Amino acid sequence: MNALANWFDDRTGYRAYLHETLYERIPGGARWRYVWGSTLVFTFVVQMITGLFLWMSYSPSSQTAWESVYYIQYEMQFGWLLRGLHHFTAQAMIVLLALHFMQIVIDGAYKAPREVNFWLGLILMQIVLGLSLTGYLLPWDQKGYWATQVATKLSTMVPVFGPQIQRLVVGGPNYGHHTLTRFFALHAGVLPTLLIGLLGLHLYVFRRHGITAKDPNRAPETTFWPDQVLRDAVACLGVLTVVLLLIFWKAPQYSGELSQLAADGRLGDVFGAELGAPADPTEPYAAARPEWYFLFLFQFLKFFKGEYEVYGAIYIPGGVMLFMFLMPFIGRWKLGHRFNLAYMGVLILGAAALTWMAVEEDRTKDEYKAAVADAHMKSERIRELIQGRQGVGYDGAVALLRSDPKTHGPHLFAVKCASCHRYNGHNGMDVVVEDPATASDLGNFGTREWVRGFITDPAGEDYFGATAEGSYNGEPLGERFTEGEMAFWAEENIGNMTKREIDAVVEFLIAQSGREFAPPIDEELVAEGRDFFENGTDNAQGCIDCHAVTPLGEEEQLGDTGLAPRLTGYASEAWLRDFIGHPGAEHNYGERNAMPEFGDQLSEQQLDLLARFLTKNWYEPPTETTEVVVEE
Amino acid sequence: MGGIVGLVPLATGVAVFLDPLRTRKKKGGGGDDGFIKVATLEELPTGKPPQRFAVIDDRVDAWNMFPQEPVGAVYLSRSADDDVQALCVICPHAGCSVDFDPSRNVFQCPCHNSSFKLSGEIHNEDSPAARGMDTLEVEIKNDNEVWVKYQQFRPGTAEKIAEA
């Protein structure tokens, strides 16, 4: 063994190198305050390892970035742990960086002859911050996407080449594939390579001058191994423990369910780093904030009005940073070291105060909380949708979310319908509109209760009654509907119908949509309803005199179109799409129409979304109870 | 000699890297004049608060082209028959998307608290924005179609500088 080691040493000289590495002198003895540099090297190694493995599963493009991170977090075994380690170690690195910097300044380790090493450290700090900034975008979720947009927009303010810099970083005029490929190349290629090179230099120069012992006579001189190595190892273990605690801090809330989650392979639902809803360029995120350690810069920007913004965004932060490079020279003067200490203290306290202000302001802001809650809802919903269809389509997660009526229907209804209609009394998004409604409430449209309510009292306030206050093309509608043909029919005939007859018409009408109801459609009633629709009774007039219908499953149309809306497929998605698109068509309201033609305003996709929202046709994950039923 | 050997690959790489600086001829829909149909006058009752409309155009993202997708948004409001005002939703301060707060009747940016009047001018002197919201050119075509020349402007400057 020894012979082999000798042979190897003869060819490489490793013993001398090892000796130099391990037996570095530490005057004044090993101390806890020297551990920060080592913990930084340790965290960087953790980032290299976890980052390399994340790289094996990550795909940088605007249609695959979020999706691949989703897959790592929720589908791959221990993916959540790998992501959690990378995410929280990055946060730890920032804290350790601050501690290392403070120790260096307090101990005066920046002074001659160590100026160059201090500068190397400052550059390394910039690189680590650059890694944080680029890494924040890579999951391509709403939070990272919108926060990083602000950061890159601000780069247009850099003097002279600002707009060009911004374009090169973004990879074009807008965020997209090339933003991700560039950020990823920076994050995983350029910056780590620079970091490794400069870290090597940093350590080399550090060894050249040795450690800066604040108090060399404190204890007998020792060597790096084993005294300081032990302390460094304990500190690294401490850092790792904190990172693991951050990954698992939600565990107590889920203590009962953990074994079940683990059995289902769903620990990623609870543990590790957050993954927001996929980035949607058409849906600005009102709670876009940078990572917590950049919040002070975000808050700082609020204080610079008008044209002075560039001072808050570029000049002052840049100046503060450049000034740090002068610390070694300032430290030469008699009071210089004290000045440097004060400068660092002011910076740290200032940053802490600004961070606190930013957090405090958001904590009390309703819009902020609403946006966070909305994003949280969407990130849960997209998971349901992906699990429901067992994977994402080629057009990506955001397309899946955009076509989900449960998520996007309410907003579309609020924007396009709620200026006249209501949805169970509100605007679709649980907001009660101040102005009175001028058209029917569509919350339960097409259900038994809605149809019964309508045919028994068409002029009721949730139906045509609301139109009395409405107008169309500037003309008040007045009694066009409240005392129209339908209202007249109800007044004349409803009183002469038995409950069974009314139930039958309702059943026949709702059956036309082909939708599913609980309780299910009663075919016997439908047949009776069809008979009433066509023939009426001795006491009551049927529907066919105004409405035409081709009953579901039949080929021949009953009645003629033209007097009132055709009811073929009534309240089905196809009927709704046609009706919303062209309410003024002859087979709908014709000349009596008082509703805007949305065929011109809405895309096919929006019409589809709205029709599916109104018929409540969206994916719901199977609940526990249905599973039990299936098993029985 | 050694320098040249290193220079060839480096210069080639840098040339490709600088590609985004090249201005490409804009592909995509809309009119040749840059105007895009955003709404109809029916959707814009006079004297009502501003409404947000998506700007739909062909969206190009490197090798992808997505026909007719939302590429941005504008606030439209109509003060008289054919007097329509269009404001870009992007905050002139740092580029966040500005919300409209109907309870106070002002535009409010959720990031750094800039607020703007209905006309787009700066509302509150505490607003950090250097200029008011960016107005966009509007044309009424075919009697009732509202066409907007959709542009984005550089944030943080007092004057409006269109981004290429």
HADDOCK unambig.tbl for C-alpha pairs under 7 A between the chains (distance, minus, plus):
assign (segid A and resid 150 and name CA) (segid B and resid 94 and name CA) 5.75 0.50 0.50
assign (segid A and resid 150 and name CA) (segid B and resid 95 and name CA) 5.84 0.50 0.50
assign (segid A and resid 150 and name CA) (segid B and resid 96 and name CA) 6.62 0.50 0.50
assign (segid A and resid 153 and name CA) (segid B and resid 94 and name CA) 6.40 0.50 0.50
assign (segid A and resid 153 and name CA) (segid B and resid 95 and name CA) 6.45 0.50 0.50
assign (segid A and resid 153 and name CA) (segid B and resid 155 and name CA) 6.94 0.50 0.50
assign (segid A and resid 154 and name CA) (segid B and resid 94 and name CA) 6.19 0.50 0.50
assign (segid A and resid 164 and name CA) (segid B and resid 21 and name CA) 6.62 0.50 0.50
assign (segid A and resid 167 and name CA) (segid B and resid 20 and name CA) 6.20 0.50 0.50
assign (segid A and resid 167 and name CA) (segid B and resid 21 and name CA) 6.48 0.50 0.50
assign (segid A and resid 168 and name CA) (segid B and resid 18 and name CA) 6.61 0.50 0.50
assign (segid A and resid 168 and name CA) (segid B and resid 20 and name CA) 5.96 0.50 0.50
assign (segid A and resid 168 and name CA) (segid B and resid 21 and name CA) 6.86 0.50 0.50
assign (segid A and resid 171 and name CA) (segid B and resid 20 and name CA) 5.42 0.50 0.50
assign (segid A and resid 172 and name CA) (segid B and resid 20 and name CA) 4.74 0.50 0.50
assign (segid A and resid 176 and name CA) (segid B and resid 61 and name CA) 5.64 0.50 0.50
assign (segid A and resid 177 and name CA) (segid B and resid 61 and name CA) 6.52 0.50 0.50
assign (segid A and resid 177 and name CA) (segid B and resid 62 and name CA) 6.50 0.50 0.50
assign (segid A and resid 178 and name CA) (segid B and resid 62 and name CA) 6.88 0.50 0.50
assign (segid A and resid 282 and name CA) (segid B and resid 70 and name CA) 6.03 0.50 0.50
assign (segid A and resid 282 and name CA) (segid B and resid 71 and name CA) 6.73 0.50 0.50
assign (segid A and resid 282 and name CA) (segid B and resid 72 and name CA) 6.39 0.50 0.50
assign (segid A and resid 284 and name CA) (segid B and resid 97 and name CA) 5.95 0.50 0.50
assign (segid A and resid 286 and name CA) (segid B and resid 110 and name CA) 5.53 0.50 0.50
assign (segid A and resid 302 and name CA) (segid B and resid 112 and name CA) 5.34 0.50 0.50
assign (segid A and resid 302 and name CA) (segid B and resid 128 and name CA) 5.92 0.50 0.50
assign (segid A and resid 303 and name CA) (segid B and resid 128 and name CA) 6.83 0.50 0.50
assign (segid A and resid 304 and name CA) (segid B and resid 128 and name CA) 5.77 0.50 0.50
assign (segid A and resid 305 and name CA) (segid B and resid 127 and name CA) 6.55 0.50 0.50
assign (segid A and resid 305 and name CA) (segid B and resid 128 and name CA) 3.98 0.50 0.50
assign (segid A and resid 305 and name CA) (segid B and resid 129 and name CA) 6.23 0.50 0.50
assign (segid A and resid 305 and name CA) (segid B and resid 130 and name CA) 6.55 0.50 0.50
assign (segid A and resid 306 and name CA) (segid B and resid 128 and name CA) 5.49 0.50 0.50
assign (segid A and resid 306 and name CA) (segid B and resid 129 and name CA) 5.11 0.50 0.50
assign (segid A and resid 306 and name CA) (segid B and resid 130 and name CA) 3.34 0.50 0.50
assign (segid A and resid 306 and name CA) (segid B and resid 131 and name CA) 6.80 0.50 0.50
assign (segid A and resid 306 and name CA) (segid B and resid 158 and name CA) 6.98 0.50 0.50
assign (segid A and resid 307 and name CA) (segid B and resid 130 and name CA) 5.15 0.50 0.50
assign (segid A and resid 307 and name CA) (segid B and resid 156 and name CA) 6.70 0.50 0.50
assign (segid A and resid 307 and name CA) (segid B and resid 157 and name CA) 6.06 0.50 0.50
assign (segid A and resid 307 and name CA) (segid B and resid 158 and name CA) 6.04 0.50 0.50
assign (segid A and resid 309 and name CA) (segid B and resid 156 and name CA) 6.20 0.50 0.50
assign (segid A and resid 310 and name CA) (segid B and resid 156 and name CA) 6.97 0.50 0.50
